[in-house]
Amino acid sequence: MYKELIKKYAKNITTEQVKEYALKEGVNVKDEEANLFINILNTRLDEMLNGNALNVLNEYKDKISESSYNKLLELYDKYKKFID
């Protein structure tokens, strides 16, 4: 059930929404990082939802800031119960 809700939400997420959420979480995300995140969601969401999220995140580790990467890992740990 959660996977389908995540998929529906992810299809419509905007750069501004990514940046606003990041700020709420204490990370300042640049447009390039937000766009990369959206691209990952659009192209690899099924893979991420089917247990391969950490591998996907690790592939992009060098393309985002250390603070953004660390926050993504923290959020993954917090929310993985909804996708595992």
N, C-alpha and C positions, 0 to 999 in steps of 0.2 A: 504494500500500500504506500509506504513512504517513498519508495523508488519512483513510482508513477507521479506522485506530487512533486518530487524534486525535478523530474524530467519536464513537467509542465512549466514549473517556475523558471527553470534554466533556459528554456527556449526564448523567454522574453526579457531576460535580465539585461540591464543597460550598464554602460560604463559608469554613469553617475551612481547607480545603485551599488555597484561594486565599491566605488570610492567612498560612498557614504557609510556603508557597512564596515569597511576597513577603518575609517575614522572612529566609529563607535567602538571598535576593538583595539584602538590605540595605535594604528599603523597608518602612515600617510602613503597612499598608493598613487603612483604616477599613472597618467593615461595609458602609457605603453604597457604597464603591468596589468591594468584593468582589462585592456583589450586582449592581451595574451590570455588572461584567465577566461575571458568569454570565449575566445577561440578554442581553448582546451575543453571547455564545457560543450561547445558545439560539435567538436570532433571526437572527443574521447570520453564522454559522459557515461556511456554504457559500460565501457571498460572500467571506469572508476567505480561505478555502482556495483560491479560484479567482482569486487574484491581486489582490484589492482590499483587502488588509489595512490598508495605510497610509491609504487613504481613509476606511475605517471608523474607525480609530484617531483620525484627525484630526477626525472629526465629534464625538467625545467629549472632545476635548482640554480644553475648558472645564469639564467635569463632574468631572474628577479632578485630584488635586494635580499640581503640576509634576514632583515627584520620581517619582510613579507613571507619569506619561506618559513621561518620559525613560527610565525602566526598561523600559517596554513597547517603546519604539523600539529600545533596546539588545537586548532579548530577541528582537525580530523579526529584527534583523540577524543574530543568533546562530543562529536556528532556521529562517530562511526557506528554507534549502536543502531542508528536509523538506516544504515545501508548494509550492514553485515547480516 
